[in-house]
Amino acid sequence: MITESNIANFDANMKEYVSKARDAVAKCDAVSEMKDEKINKISKERLVGAGKGDIDTS
C-alpha cells in the first residue's frame, strides 16, 4: 500500500542516492583532470628533453 510515509522515505532515499552519485561524478572528474594535467606535463618534459640533443650550442 502506498502511504505518505512511503513516498517521503522514497523521496529522501532518492535524494541521498542522487547526492552520492553527484559526488562520485565530481571525484571522477577531478581524477580525470589530474591525469590530463600529468599527461600534459610528461608530454612537455619529453618534448623539451627530445630537443636537447638536436641543438648545437658550440
Phi and psi restraints in degrees (range 20) as a CNS / XPLOR table:
assign (resid 1 and name C) (resid 2 and name N)
       (resid 2 and name CA) (resid 2 and name C) 1.0 -85.4 20.0 2
assign (resid 2 and name N) (resid 2 and name CA)
       (resid 2 and name C) (resid 3 and name N) 1.0 125.5 20.0 2
assign (resid 2 and name C) (resid 3 and name N)
       (resid 3 and name CA) (resid 3 and name C) 1.0 -126.7 20.0 2
assign (resid 3 and name N) (resid 3 and name CA)
       (resid 3 and name C) (resid 4 and name N) 1.0 167.3 20.0 2
assign (resid 3 and name C) (resid 4 and name N)
       (resid 4 and name CA) (resid 4 and name C) 1.0 -59.4 20.0 2
assign (resid 4 and name N) (resid 4 and name CA)
       (resid 4 and name C) (resid 5 and name N) 1.0 -37.8 20.0 2
assign (resid 4 and name C) (resid 5 and name N)
       (resid 5 and name CA) (resid 5 and name C) 1.0 -64.5 20.0 2
assign (resid 5 and name N) (resid 5 and name CA)
       (resid 5 and name C) (resid 6 and name N) 1.0 -43.5 20.0 2
assign (resid 5 and name C) (resid 6 and name N)
       (resid 6 and name CA) (resid 6 and name C) 1.0 -62.2 20.0 2
assign (resid 6 and name N) (resid 6 and name CA)
       (resid 6 and name C) (resid 7 and name N) 1.0 -42.1 20.0 2
assign (resid 6 and name C) (resid 7 and name N)
       (resid 7 and name CA) (resid 7 and name C) 1.0 -64.5 20.0 2
assign (resid 7 and name N) (resid 7 and name CA)
       (resid 7 and name C) (resid 8 and name N) 1.0 -42.9 20.0 2
assign (resid 7 and name C) (resid 8 and name N)
       (resid 8 and name CA) (resid 8 and name C) 1.0 -64.0 20.0 2
assign (resid 8 and name N) (resid 8 and name CA)
       (resid 8 and name C) (resid 9 and name N) 1.0 -42.4 20.0 2
assign (resid 8 and name C) (resid 9 and name N)
       (resid 9 and name CA) (resid 9 and name C) 1.0 -64.7 20.0 2
assign (resid 9 and name N) (resid 9 and name CA)
       (resid 9 and name C) (resid 10 and name N) 1.0 -44.1 20.0 2
assign (resid 9 and name C) (resid 10 and name N)
       (resid 10 and name CA) (resid 10 and name C) 1.0 -59.7 20.0 2
assign (resid 10 and name N) (resid 10 and name CA)
       (resid 10 and name C) (resid 11 and name N) 1.0 -45.6 20.0 2
assign (resid 10 and name C) (resid 11 and name N)
       (resid 11 and name CA) (resid 11 and name C) 1.0 -61.2 20.0 2
assign (resid 11 and name N) (resid 11 and name CA)
       (resid 11 and name C) (resid 12 and name N) 1.0 -44.7 20.0 2
assign (resid 11 and name C) (resid 12 and name N)
       (resid 12 and name CA) (resid 12 and name C) 1.0 -63.6 20.0 2
assign (resid 12 and name N) (resid 12 and name CA)
       (resid 12 and name C) (resid 13 and name N) 1.0 -43.1 20.0 2
assign (resid 12 and name C) (resid 13 and name N)
       (resid 13 and name CA) (resid 13 and name C) 1.0 -64.0 20.0 2
assign (resid 13 and name N) (resid 13 and name CA)
       (resid 13 and name C) (resid 14 and name N) 1.0 -42.3 20.0 2
assign (resid 13 and name C) (resid 14 and name N)
       (resid 14 and name CA) (resid 14 and name C) 1.0 -64.2 20.0 2
assign (resid 14 and name N) (resid 14 and name CA)
       (resid 14 and name C) (resid 15 and name N) 1.0 -40.1 20.0 2
assign (resid 14 and name C) (resid 15 and name N)
       (resid 15 and name CA) (resid 15 and name C) 1.0 -62.4 20.0 2
assign (resid 15 and name N) (resid 15 and name CA)
       (resid 15 and name C) (resid 16 and name N) 1.0 -39.5 20.0 2
assign (resid 15 and name C) (resid 16 and name N)
       (resid 16 and name CA) (resid 16 and name C) 1.0 -66.2 20.0 2
assign (resid 16 and name N) (resid 16 and name CA)
       (resid 16 and name C) (resid 17 and name N) 1.0 -44.3 20.0 2
assign (resid 16 and name C) (resid 17 and name N)
       (resid 17 and name CA) (resid 17 and name C) 1.0 -62.6 20.0 2
assign (resid 17 and name N) (resid 17 and name CA)
       (resid 17 and name C) (resid 18 and name N) 1.0 -42.7 20.0 2
assign (resid 17 and name C) (resid 18 and name N)
       (resid 18 and name CA) (resid 18 and name C) 1.0 -63.8 20.0 2
assign (resid 18 and name N) (resid 18 and name CA)
       (resid 18 and name C) (resid 19 and name N) 1.0 -41.4 20.0 2
assign (resid 18 and name C) (resid 19 and name N)
       (resid 19 and name CA) (resid 19 and name C) 1.0 -62.1 20.0 2
assign (resid 19 and name N) (resid 19 and name CA)
       (resid 19 and name C) (resid 20 and name N) 1.0 -44.9 20.0 2
assign (resid 19 and name C) (resid 20 and name N)
       (resid 20 and name CA) (resid 20 and name C) 1.0 -64.9 20.0 2
assign (resid 20 and name N) (resid 20 and name CA)
       (resid 20 and name C) (resid 21 and name N) 1.0 -39.2 20.0 2
assign (resid 20 and name C) (resid 21 and name N)
       (resid 21 and name CA) (resid 21 and name C) 1.0 -64.3 20.0 2
assign (resid 21 and name N) (resid 21 and name CA)
       (resid 21 and name C) (resid 22 and name N) 1.0 -42.1 20.0 2
assign (resid 21 and name C) (resid 22 and name N)
       (resid 22 and name CA) (resid 22 and name C) 1.0 -63.1 20.0 2
assign (resid 22 and name N) (resid 22 and name CA)
       (resid 22 and name C) (resid 23 and name N) 1.0 -40.9 20.0 2
assign (resid 22 and name C) (resid 23 and name N)
       (resid 23 and name CA) (resid 23 and name C) 1.0 -62.2 20.0 2
assign (resid 23 and name N) (resid 23 and name CA)
       (resid 23 and name C) (resid 24 and name N) 1.0 -42.7 20.0 2
assign (resid 23 and name C) (resid 24 and name N)
       (resid 24 and name CA) (resid 24 and name C) 1.0 -63.9 20.0 2
assign (resid 24 and name N) (resid 24 and name CA)
       (resid 24 and name C) (resid 25 and name N) 1.0 -42.1 20.0 2
assign (resid 24 and name C) (resid 25 and name N)
       (resid 25 and name CA) (resid 25 and name C) 1.0 -63.9 20.0 2
assign (resid 25 and name N) (resid 25 and name CA)
       (resid 25 and name C) (resid 26 and name N) 1.0 -41.3 20.0 2
assign (resid 25 and name C) (resid 26 and name N)
       (resid 26 and name CA) (resid 26 and name C) 1.0 -62.6 20.0 2
assign (resid 26 and name N) (resid 26 and name CA)
       (resid 26 and name C) (resid 27 and name N) 1.0 -40.6 20.0 2
assign (resid 26 and name C) (resid 27 and name N)
       (resid 27 and name CA) (resid 27 and name C) 1.0 -65.3 20.0 2
assign (resid 27 and name N) (resid 27 and name CA)
       (resid 27 and name C) (resid 28 and name N) 1.0 -42.4 20.0 2
assign (resid 27 and name C) (resid 28 and name N)
       (resid 28 and name CA) (resid 28 and name C) 1.0 -62.6 20.0 2
assign (resid 28 and name N) (resid 28 and name CA)
       (resid 28 and name C) (resid 29 and name N) 1.0 -41.9 20.0 2
assign (resid 28 and name C) (resid 29 and name N)
       (resid 29 and name CA) (resid 29 and name C) 1.0 -62.3 20.0 2
assign (resid 29 and name N) (resid 29 and name CA)
       (resid 29 and name C) (resid 30 and name N) 1.0 -41.2 20.0 2
assign (resid 29 and name C) (resid 30 and name N)
       (resid 30 and name CA) (resid 30 and name C) 1.0 -65.3 20.0 2
assign (resid 30 and name N) (resid 30 and name CA)
       (resid 30 and name C) (resid 31 and name N) 1.0 -43.0 20.0 2
assign (resid 30 and name C) (resid 31 and name N)
       (resid 31 and name CA) (resid 31 and name C) 1.0 -64.6 20.0 2
assign (resid 31 and name N) (resid 31 and name CA)
       (resid 31 and name C) (resid 32 and name N) 1.0 -42.2 20.0 2
assign (resid 31 and name C) (resid 32 and name N)
       (resid 32 and name CA) (resid 32 and name C) 1.0 -61.5 20.0 2
assign (resid 32 and name N) (resid 32 and name CA)
       (resid 32 and name C) (resid 33 and name N) 1.0 -42.1 20.0 2
assign (resid 32 and name C) (resid 33 and name N)
       (resid 33 and name CA) (resid 33 and name C) 1.0 -65.0 20.0 2
assign (resid 33 and name N) (resid 33 and name CA)
       (resid 33 and name C) (resid 34 and name N) 1.0 -41.1 20.0 2
assign (resid 33 and name C) (resid 34 and name N)
       (resid 34 and name CA) (resid 34 and name C) 1.0 -63.6 20.0 2
assign (resid 34 and name N) (resid 34 and name CA)
       (resid 34 and name C) (resid 35 and name N) 1.0 -41.0 20.0 2
assign (resid 34 and name C) (resid 35 and name N)
       (resid 35 and name CA) (resid 35 and name C) 1.0 -63.5 20.0 2
assign (resid 35 and name N) (resid 35 and name CA)
       (resid 35 and name C) (resid 36 and name N) 1.0 -43.3 20.0 2
assign (resid 35 and name C) (resid 36 and name N)
       (resid 36 and name CA) (resid 36 and name C) 1.0 -60.4 20.0 2
assign (resid 36 and name N) (resid 36 and name CA)
       (resid 36 and name C) (resid 37 and name N) 1.0 -43.0 20.0 2
assign (resid 36 and name C) (resid 37 and name N)
       (resid 37 and name CA) (resid 37 and name C) 1.0 -63.4 20.0 2
assign (resid 37 and name N) (resid 37 and name CA)
       (resid 37 and name C) (resid 38 and name N) 1.0 -41.9 20.0 2
assign (resid 37 and name C) (resid 38 and name N)
       (resid 38 and name CA) (resid 38 and name C) 1.0 -66.0 20.0 2
assign (resid 38 and name N) (resid 38 and name CA)
       (resid 38 and name C) (resid 39 and name N) 1.0 -42.5 20.0 2
assign (resid 38 and name C) (resid 39 and name N)
       (resid 39 and name CA) (resid 39 and name C) 1.0 -62.1 20.0 2
assign (resid 39 and name N) (resid 39 and name CA)
       (resid 39 and name C) (resid 40 and name N) 1.0 -44.0 20.0 2
assign (resid 39 and name C) (resid 40 and name N)
       (resid 40 and name CA) (resid 40 and name C) 1.0 -62.4 20.0 2
assign (resid 40 and name N) (resid 40 and name CA)
       (resid 40 and name C) (resid 41 and name N) 1.0 -41.0 20.0 2
assign (resid 40 and name C) (resid 41 and name N)
       (resid 41 and name CA) (resid 41 and name C) 1.0 -64.0 20.0 2
assign (resid 41 and name N) (resid 41 and name CA)
       (resid 41 and name C) (resid 42 and name N) 1.0 -46.0 20.0 2
assign (resid 41 and name C) (resid 42 and name N)
       (resid 42 and name CA) (resid 42 and name C) 1.0 -63.7 20.0 2
assign (resid 42 and name N) (resid 42 and name CA)
       (resid 42 and name C) (resid 43 and name N) 1.0 -41.9 20.0 2
assign (resid 42 and name C) (resid 43 and name N)
       (resid 43 and name CA) (resid 43 and name C) 1.0 -61.1 20.0 2
assign (resid 43 and name N) (resid 43 and name CA)
       (resid 43 and name C) (resid 44 and name N) 1.0 -44.0 20.0 2
assign (resid 43 and name C) (resid 44 and name N)
       (resid 44 and name CA) (resid 44 and name C) 1.0 -64.1 20.0 2
assign (resid 44 and name N) (resid 44 and name CA)
       (resid 44 and name C) (resid 45 and name N) 1.0 -41.5 20.0 2
assign (resid 44 and name C) (resid 45 and name N)
       (resid 45 and name CA) (resid 45 and name C) 1.0 -62.9 20.0 2
assign (resid 45 and name N) (resid 45 and name CA)
       (resid 45 and name C) (resid 46 and name N) 1.0 -40.4 20.0 2
assign (resid 45 and name C) (resid 46 and name N)
       (resid 46 and name CA) (resid 46 and name C) 1.0 -68.5 20.0 2
assign (resid 46 and name N) (resid 46 and name CA)
       (resid 46 and name C) (resid 47 and name N) 1.0 -38.7 20.0 2
assign (resid 46 and name C) (resid 47 and name N)
       (resid 47 and name CA) (resid 47 and name C) 1.0 -64.6 20.0 2
assign (resid 47 and name N) (resid 47 and name CA)
       (resid 47 and name C) (resid 48 and name N) 1.0 -43.1 20.0 2
assign (resid 47 and name C) (resid 48 and name N)
       (resid 48 and name CA) (resid 48 and name C) 1.0 -65.8 20.0 2
assign (resid 48 and name N) (resid 48 and name CA)
       (resid 48 and name C) (resid 49 and name N) 1.0 -43.7 20.0 2
assign (resid 48 and name C) (resid 49 and name N)
       (resid 49 and name CA) (resid 49 and name C) 1.0 -66.1 20.0 2
assign (resid 49 and name N) (resid 49 and name CA)
       (resid 49 and name C) (resid 50 and name N) 1.0 -34.4 20.0 2
assign (resid 49 and name C) (resid 50 and name N)
       (resid 50 and name CA) (resid 50 and name C) 1.0 -68.5 20.0 2
assign (resid 50 and name N) (resid 50 and name CA)
       (resid 50 and name C) (resid 51 and name N) 1.0 -31.3 20.0 2
assign (resid 50 and name C) (resid 51 and name N)
       (resid 51 and name CA) (resid 51 and name C) 1.0 -82.4 20.0 2
assign (resid 51 and name N) (resid 51 and name CA)
       (resid 51 and name C) (resid 52 and name N) 1.0 -12.5 20.0 2
assign (resid 51 and name C) (resid 52 and name N)
       (resid 52 and name CA) (resid 52 and name C) 1.0 -63.8 20.0 2
assign (resid 52 and name N) (resid 52 and name CA)
       (resid 52 and name C) (resid 53 and name N) 1.0 -39.2 20.0 2
assign (resid 52 and name C) (resid 53 and name N)
       (resid 53 and name CA) (resid 53 and name C) 1.0 -78.9 20.0 2
assign (resid 53 and name N) (resid 53 and name CA)
       (resid 53 and name C) (resid 54 and name N) 1.0 -13.5 20.0 2
assign (resid 53 and name C) (resid 54 and name N)
       (resid 54 and name CA) (resid 54 and name C) 1.0 -87.4 20.0 2
assign (resid 54 and name N) (resid 54 and name CA)
       (resid 54 and name C) (resid 55 and name N) 1.0 -14.9 20.0 2
assign (resid 54 and name C) (resid 55 and name N)
       (resid 55 and name CA) (resid 55 and name C) 1.0 -100.4 20.0 2
assign (resid 55 and name N) (resid 55 and name CA)
       (resid 55 and name C) (resid 56 and name N) 1.0 125.7 20.0 2
assign (resid 55 and name C) (resid 56 and name N)
       (resid 56 and name CA) (resid 56 and name C) 1.0 -90.7 20.0 2
assign (resid 56 and name N) (resid 56 and name CA)
       (resid 56 and name C) (resid 57 and name N) 1.0 110.8 20.0 2
assign (resid 56 and name C) (resid 57 and name N)
       (resid 57 and name CA) (resid 57 and name C) 1.0 -100.0 20.0 2
assign (resid 57 and name N) (resid 57 and name CA)
       (resid 57 and name C) (resid 58 and name N) 1.0 8.3 20.0 2
